[in-house]
Amino acid sequence: MTQRTIPQLFETSTEKYGNNILLWEKRGEKYEGTTYRGIRDSVYQFAAGLLSMRIQIGDRIALIAEGRNDWVISELGILYAGAVNVPLSVKLNEPSELKFRLAHSGCRMAIVSGTQASKVQQLKTDLPDLETIILLDPAKKYGEDEIPLQNLLEKGRKYLVENPISFRHAWQSLNESDPANICYTSGTTADPKGIILTHRNYTANVEQASALLPIPEEYCSLLILPWDHCFAHTAGIYTLMKNGASMASVQTGKTPMETLKNIPANIKETKPAFLLSVPTLAKNFRKNIENGIKQKGPKVEKLFKKALEMAFDYNGNGWDRGKGMRFLKKPLYFLFDKIIFSKIRENFGGRLQFFIGGGALLDIELQRFFYAIGIPMFQGYGLSESSPIISANVPKKHKLGSSGSLVPNLEIKICDEKGNALRTGQQGEIVVKGENVMAGYWKNEKATRETVRDGWLYTGDLGYLDNDGFLFVLGRNKSLLIANDGEKYSPEGIEETITGHSRFVDQIMLYNNQSPYTVALLVPNRDAVLAWLKEKNLSCRTPEGREAALRLLESEIDAYRAGGAYDRMFPSRWLPSGIALLGEGFTEQNGFLNSTLKMVRGRITESYKNRLDFLFTPEGQDICNHQNMTIVKRWEE
C-alpha cells in the first residue's frame, strides 16, 4: 500500500502538473513563478543537504520565516529527509516564548530568515539540543554552528550524486502515521502545547477540503495569513498543491507594517481566485472599501448604501438567495453589481470569487457586506488539533451566520457536560472523529487524554447542528459568561458585532463570573471620538466634553437594548451594565492578544481585576464615573 504522506502528495502532483506554476514570489519589480518541477529540484537539494548533515528520521527542525518560496522548500525538504518540522510564528518576539518551544520540541536545527535570525542566535547558548542554524538570507558573517542556504544546497547536490538510493529511501520509507509537524498553541492559559500532526492528518484533511470545495488547477491564491498557522498550511499550501494550483507570497517589507501595506498592491498583481482571511483582515478590507466610496462624494455614498440594502434583501442568508419574491429584484441587483460592485472587485484583482474565513466568529453583517459586493466571505470552522478544517461554507452550499457543512469522512456529535450526545438543534460541545484528528500533544500525555478520547476530539467549542446540516459555532467553553443563576452564554458574537457596527469602539471584552450582571472593558477609537467631539464644538478638556464622549460610547451599547436600533439581537442580561474605559488597547505586544489575534481573557481579567471589581459598585455602573472621566481627560494632555 502506498503511504499517503506529504512527499507522496507532492510527487503525485509534480508528475501530473509538473509544468504548472506552484509558487509566485516578488523580489524585484514583478512576480516570478516557479513550476512544480522547479520547486521539486530545490526540495531534493534541500533534503539531501539535511541528510548529508546526518539528520535522522524523527529529528525536529524549527522553521521561522515569513511566507516565501523558501518556506515551502524548507518544510518539504525537512519532510523528505524524514524529519519533523516545527513551524514557529515570526510574531514570537518574547525570548522566553521562543525558547520554550525550541527546547520543548528538542530541535536539532533551526531554519531562519534574515529578520528572524537574531532571535535564535541570542538563545542558542542555552539550547543544548540546537546544533545548527540554517540562514535563508545572506549574512555579513557566520558562526561555527551557522550555514548559509546556498552551502546547504551545494551539500545536497553532492549528496544526490553520491547517494541517490539513500535519498529515495529516506522519503519513500516514511509512514503516513509519522509526525510531519509539531504546531504549538498560543499558550494563553498555560505553557503552549505542541500539537502532533501526522502526514496522514494533513493529507486526509486536504482530501476532505478538496471534496467539499473543488479547486481547479488554474486557481491562484495570495497567502496573506501566516504560513506557520494550520489554516494557511492546509487550506492554502497543501490543498493548492494537491490540485495543481498555485500560491503567491506577500512581498516582504523591511518591517512587518511595510509587509502589511504591500497586501493591496499584491492582490492586484496576483489576481487571486480566492483568499483566506480572518475577521481582523475582513474588517480592514471593509473599512478601506467604505473609505474609498466616501471619498467619491455623498451621491455615490448614498447610491452605494441603497445598493447594499437591496443586495442584503436579495441574498438573504445565502441558503435562500433569490428565492420566493426575491427573484423580482434580480435585474436590479445585477444593475447595481455592474455599475458599483464590479468596480470594487477590480481592486481585488478582478478575478476574486470568494474569501474563506476562519480563526474566529465572523459577524453576520460582515458576511452580508461581502456577499453583497459579489465576493462572499464563506465562514469555516476548525482548530489545529483537527489539521484544522472541520466545516466550511462553500459556493455551492452556504448559509450566512453558520460555519457551513462538515467536510466528508468526519463524524460529529454535540455533547452535553456529561458527554451524552444531543439531538439536532440542541447546544453543546462540538466533538469530532476522523483521520484529520491529531496524534496527540508532544510530551503531554495528560492533555492528550483529556482532549482525545476513543478517537473523539473534544474541541472545547460550543455549537449546534441545524436541520439543514449546517454547523453553528457559538464560542469557546472557557470564555463563557456565567451568571449567578448558572446560565451560560458565549460573549464572542456580541463583542464582534459591537466592534463591527461601531466606528467608536475598537475592542470590547464582556465579563461575568457568576455575578448578577455583566460588565465590560472597552477600548475606544480615540480619533473617531475626538473627531465627533470636534464636530459638536466640544473638547475632552472640559467636564461637559468628557461626559459627552462617554455618553456617546454608552449609546453604542444601548443600541442593542430595548427600543434600540439592534433591539433583541442579544439577550439583555449579557449586555454590560458597567463599562470601564481603557487607555491601552489589546495587542500582541502587551500579551492581551495571542498570535491569532484572539483575546487572552485570563490575562486581561487578571490585569484589570481592580477595574472590573469597581464596575460591580454603584458608582462603577455609571459610565461617567471618576475612573472613566480621568481616562478621557488624558486624551488631549
N, C-alpha and C positions, 0 to 999 in steps of 0.2 A: 504494500500500500504506500502510495506517495504521501509523504508527510506534508501537511498543509502549513508550511512555515512562511515567514515573510520573504526570505530569499527565494523560495519556490514561487511565491506570488509574483515577485519582481521578474524572475526568469521567464515565467509564462507570458507576462505582459510584454517583455522585451522581444520575445520570439514572435509575438502576434502584432505588436505595434512599434517595432524597432525604429522606424524612420519618423514616427510621431515625435513632436516636441514634448518632453516631460517637464523641464524646468526653464522658466524665463527669469532672467536676472538683469538688473540695470546697474551697471558700474560706471558707465560713461554717460553719453548723451541719450542713448536709447536702449530698450530692452533687447537682449540677445537670447536666443533659445538653444538648448542642448537636447539632443534626442535621447530616447530611452537607451539606445546602444552606446551613445557617448557617455551617458551617466554610468552605465554598467562598467565600461572600461575603467573609469575613475574609481568606482566602488571596488572592483577587483584589486586595483593597485593599493587602495587604502587598506583593505582587509589583509592582503598579503604582507603589507608593511607591518601591520599589527602582529601577524603570525611570525614574521622574522624577528620580532622583539619578544617572542615566547609567550604571547598571550594564550591562555588556556581556556577550554570550554568552561563557561560559568563565571569567568572573571568579570568584575564590574568596571565599567569605564564611564565617567561622567562626561556630559556634553553641555557646555554652557556657551551659547552663541545666539545671535539674532537669526531670524529666518533668512536663509540664503541657500544657494546650491550646495555649499559645503556642509550645511546642516544635514540634508538628506544623504549626501555621500558618506558623511561620518557615521550616521546611525546605521545605514545599510552595511557599511564597512565593518562596524562593530559586530553586527549580527552575522554576517558572512564568516567572520572569524570565530563564531561560536560563543562570543562574549555577550554580556548583558549591558544594555545602555541605561544609564541613569540620567535622564534629561532634566536639567535644572533651569529654573527661571532666571532670566537676566535681571529680574527685579529684586533678586535676593541681595540686598545691599548691606544687611546686618551680618557681620562676620560670623557671629555665633550660629545663625540660621544655616548659612552655607557650610560651615564646619561640621555641624551636626549631621547633615545629610551625607557629606563626603565620608565622614568617619563611620557613621551607622551602616552605610552600604558597603564599606570596605573597598572603595575604588582604588584600583592599581594605577589607573591613568585618568587624566582629565584632558578633554579636548576643549580649547577655549578660543574665542575670538579676541582680537586685539583690545577691545573695550572691556573685556571681562578678565583678561589675564592677571591683572594686579590683584584681584580679589583672591585668586587661588594662590598666587605667589606669596602673599603675606601670611597665608595659613599653613603652607606646606611643612614648615619646621615642626609642627605639632600633629602631622598626619603621617604616621609611620608606614601605613599601607600604600600611600601615594608615591609611586616610583618615578612617573614620567608625566610631564605636561607637554601636550602637542599644541603648538601655536598655529592657528589657521591663517594669521596675518603676520607679515614680516615684523621683526623687532630689531632694535638697534644692537642688542647683544643677547646672548642666550646662556642660561645657566647650564651646569653639567647635566641636570636632570630635565632639560628642555630640548625639544626638537621641532624645527620648522616643518610645516606641512609638506613642502617640496622634498625635503630629505626623507620623510616617511614614504612618500610616493615612489621615490627613487629606490628605496629599500624594497618596496613592493614589486616594482618592475623586475628587479633582480631575482626576487623570490619566485615570481611566476615562471621565469625561465628555468630556474634550477629545481623547483619543487611543484610542478603542475599537479601531480597526483595528490600530494598532501593538501594543496589548496582546495581541490574539488572535494576531497574527503571532509574537510572542515565544515563546509556548509551543507553538503549532502547527507552528513551523518546526524544533523540536527533532528530532534524530535519536536513535534508540534506542542508537546506539553512542557518544553523547556522555556524558562523565563526569557522574554525579549526585553522588557523594560521593568525598572522599579521606579514608579512615579510617586512622588511624595505629596501628601496632603499639605494644606496650608498650615496646620498645626495651631489653629486658633484657640483651642482649649487645653491642649497638652502638647507633648512632643509630637512632631509630624510623624505620620505613619507611612511606610513605604509600601505602596500597592504593587504586588507582583502580577504583571500581565504577561501571559504566555504568548507564544507565536499563534496558537490556535485562538486565544481570546481575541486577538486583533483580526485574524483572517476570518473568523466566524462573524464578528461584528461588521466587517467590510461586506461580507456576503449578505448579511441582514439588511444593511443600509442600502446596498445596490438593488436588492429585491424590492424594497419599499420605494426607493427613488432611483430609477434607472438613469445612468449618467452616460450620454453619448460621447464618443471619443473626441468629438470636435469641441467639447466644453473646455473652458479655461476658468480658473478661479484665482483671484488675488488673495493670498492667505494673509489677512491683516491681524488675525489673532496670534498670540504666542505659539510657536510651533512645538514647544515642550508640553503644552497642555493637551490633555487627551482628546478634547473635542476637535481641535485643528488637526491633530495627529491622525485620527481615524476618519472623521468626516471629510477632511481635506486631503492630506498626503496619500494615505493608503487607498482610500476609495477612488480618488482620481487615478492613481497608479494602476489599480486593478482594471480600470475601464479604458485605458489608453488615452486618457485626457491629460491636460497639462495644468501646472500650477505656477504662479508667479510670486515672487517675494517683494515686499515693500522695500524701496530704495533706502538703504541705511544712511542716516544722517550722522553728524558729529555728536549729537546729543539725542536722548530719547524724544524730546519735544520736536526736534528737527525731523526725526523719522516719522513722527505722528503727522506733521504738516505735509509730508510727501504723499500721504494716502490719497487725497482727492485727485491730484495730478496722475498718480499711478493707476488709479481706477480708469481714468480717461484713456490712458496709454494702453493698458492691457485689455480693455473691453471685456470684462468677465461676464460669464453667463449666469453665475450665481456668486453670492458672498456669504461667508459665515460671519455671524455677528453676535453681540451680546447687548443687553439693554443700554449700557452706558454709551456704546457706539451708536446705537439706533437713535438715542435722544440727540446726540450731536449731529447726526445726519439730518434729523427733522429740524433742528434749530437752524442749521445752515440753509435748508430749503426755505423755511419761513422768512429768514432774514433776507434772502435773495428776492423773494416775492415782494416783501415790504419795500425794498429799495426801488421797485418798479412803479411805485405810486399807489394811492388809495383806490383808484379804479380797478387796477389789476388785482390788488389785495382783496377787494370786495368780490370780484368775479371768481377768484380762487376759492374763497370761503363758500360761495354758492355752489361751486363745482364739487367741493368736498362733501357738503351736506347731501347733495344729490347722489354722489357715489356711495356714501355711507348707507343710504337707504337702498340703493340698487344692489349693493354687495351683500347686505345682511350680515350673517355670520360666516359667509363662505359656503356653508353646507346648503343654504337655501338661496344662493345668489341667483338673481334674475327670475326667481320662481313666483308663481301667482301673478298678482297685478304688477309686480316689479318689472315684468318684461316690457311694459309700456314705456319705461324710462331708458330702455336700451339705446335707442337712437341718440337721445340727449347725452347719455353717458359717453358714447363714442365721439360725439361732437366735442365735448369738454376735453376728452382724452387727447384729441387731435390738436386742439388749439392751446392747451395748457399743460396737461400731464406729460405728453410726449416730449415737450421741451425740457422738463425737469429730468426725465430719464436720460437725455443726451449728456447731462453732467455726470452720469454714471457709466459712460462709455457707449450707451445706445443699445447694448446687447443684454443688459442685465435683466434677467427674467424673474428672479426672486432672491430673497435672503433666507437663510436657515438660522434661526435664533436658538441660542442655548445659554446655559450658565445661570439663569435665574428666572423668576416670574417676569413675564413681559406684559405690561399694561395693555389691556384690550384696545384702548383708544389709540395707542401707538400702532397696534396691528391694523386697525381700521384705516389709519392715516396712510400707511404704506400700501395697503391693499387698494385704496382709492387712487393713488397716483400710478398704479399699474406695476408696482414692484412689491408683491406681497412679502411680508416677513413671517414665514412659517415657523411657529414655535415648536421646539422639540424638547425632549427631556432625557436626562441621563446623568450618570455620575461616573467618576473614574473607575470605581470598583466594577462597573459593567462595561468598560472599554470604549466609550461610555454610553452608546446610544441605546435607549430603551424604547422610545416612541418619537414620532415626529408627524407634523402636518406636512403634506406634500401637495403639489399642484392638482393631482387627480382626486385627492381626498383630504379635505381640511375643514376645520371648524374653529373660528376665531375664539379665543378665550381658553381653548383646550391645549394640551400638549400633544395632540394627534393620536394616531392609532399605533399599536405595538408593531415593532419590527417582527418579521416572520421567525419561527422557530424559537420563540421565547414564551415561557409560561409566566403568568402573573396571578397574584391574588392580593386582595385588600384585606388586611387583618386587623382585628381589634387588639386591645392591650394584652390579651391572654394568648394571642397567636391564632385565634379562630378566624376562618375565612368568612368574609361578609358578603352580603348579596349586592347585586348591581345597584349603584346609586348611593350605597352607604359609604361613609367616610372612615378611613383607617390608614394604617401604614402600608405603603407600597412594597410588595415583596416579589422578587422575580427569580427565575431559574432558567439557565441556558448556557451554551458554550462560551458566551461572552463574559460570564461571571468570573472575577479574578481568582487566582490560585490561593490568595491569602495576603496577609501583611508580613513584610520582611522582618524576621526576628521578633515577632509579636503574636505568639500563638493565642494568647488570651483575647486580644482584639479580634483575631480571625474567628475564634469560636463564637464570639458574641455577634459577629456580623454575618457569617455564612454558616447556616445550619441545615444539614442534609441537602446541601447543594443550593439552598434558597438564600438569596441575598436580601437581607433586611436593610432597606435603604435609609430608614430614619426620616423619610419624607411622607407627608400625609397627602392623600388624594382619594379619588373615586373614579369608577368607570361609568359612563352613561349608557343609555340603551342602544346608542349607535356605535358603541365600541371605542369611543374617544376617552382618553385618559385626562383627567383634570388634576393638576398638582396644586396643592394648597399651601405648601411651605414646609420648612424643617420642623420636626418634632421638638428639637431643642430650643427653637426660637419662639415657641408658642406663648401667647399671652394666657395667663391662668388667673381667673377671677377668684374672689374669696368664697364663692359657692362651688368652685371646682370646674366651672365651664371653661373650655379652651377655645382659642382662636389663633389663627396664623396671621401675623402682622404684615408680611411682605406685600400682599396685594394692596393694602391700604397705603402703605408707605410709597410704593411705586406709583400709585395713582395720584397721590397728593403732589409728589415732585413732578410727575409727568404733566399735570394740569396747571401747575403754578409756576410763574416766572419769578416769584418772590421767594420760593422755598427750594433750596438746593438739595438738602438732605433732611431726613427726619427718622428718628428711631422711637417707636412706641414701646412702652414698658408697663407691665402689670404682673407682679409676682404675688398672686393671691391677695390682692388689695380690693377695696370697694370700687375703685375706679381706675381708669387708665391715664397715664401721663406720657409726655413726650419730650425728647431732646431735639431741638430744631436748629439747623444751620441755615441761616437766611442767605439769599443772594443780595449781598450788601449793596452792590452797584445798582441793581434794579430798584431796591427800596429807596436809596438815596435819590435816584432819578425821579421816582414818584413823589418824594417829598419836595423836590425842586419844582416840579410841575404845580404843586399845591402852595408854593411860596412858603414852605416850612423848612426848618433845619433841626437836626438832632442835637444842636447846641442848646435848644430850648426845651423845657419840660413838655410843652404842647407838641413839639415836633417828635419828641421821643415817644410820647403816648400815641400819636397818630401812626408812627411806624409799627408799634406793637399791635395796635388795633387792626392795622392792615393785615399783618401776619395771622392774627386771630381769625379774621374774616375768611382767610383762605381755608382754614379748618372748618369754620362754621358753614361753609358751602355744602358740607356733607351732612349737616344736621337737618332736623325737620324744617321744611319750608325753604331750604337752600337749593341752589342750582343742581346739586347732585344728591338730593334727599333720597334716602332709602338704599343708596348704593352699598352701604355697610351698616351693620348693627350699631346703634348709637353708643352702646356701652363700651365699645372698643375705640371710640374716638376720644382723644385726650381732653381731660378736664383741666389739666395743668400743663403749661408749656415752659420749658427752660430754654432760653436763647443762648446759643453757644458762640463764642468768639473765634473758634477754630473749627475747621471742617474735619470730616473723617477722611484720612488719607492713608496710603500705604506707608508713608514716611513716619507717621506718628503711631502706626500699628493698629489703627482703628478700621482699616480695610485690609483684607488679605490680597494675595496676588491675583485672584479672580474678581477683585473689586467688590466682594461681599463684606458687609459689616461684621466686625468681630464683636458680637454683642456682649460677651462676658467681660472683655477688656474695657469696652465703653462704659458698661454698667459699673464696673469697679472704679474706674477713673472719675466718674461723675456721681458717685454714691451720695455725696452731700447735697448736690443739686437735686437729685431725684428725691431724696428724703424731704427736702424743703417743699417740693411740689405737693406733698401729702399734708401740708399745713394749710389753714385758712388763707394766710397771706399768699402762699405759693400758688394757689389756684387762680389768683388774679394775674393775668399776663403782664399787667403794669406794676408788678412787684419790684422792690428796690434792686434785686439782682439783675433782672432784665433791663431795667432803666439804666443801670450802670454800664451794662454791655453796650447798649445803643449809644450812650453818651460818648464812649471811647471811639466810635467810628470816625469822627472828624477831628480827633485830637492830633 
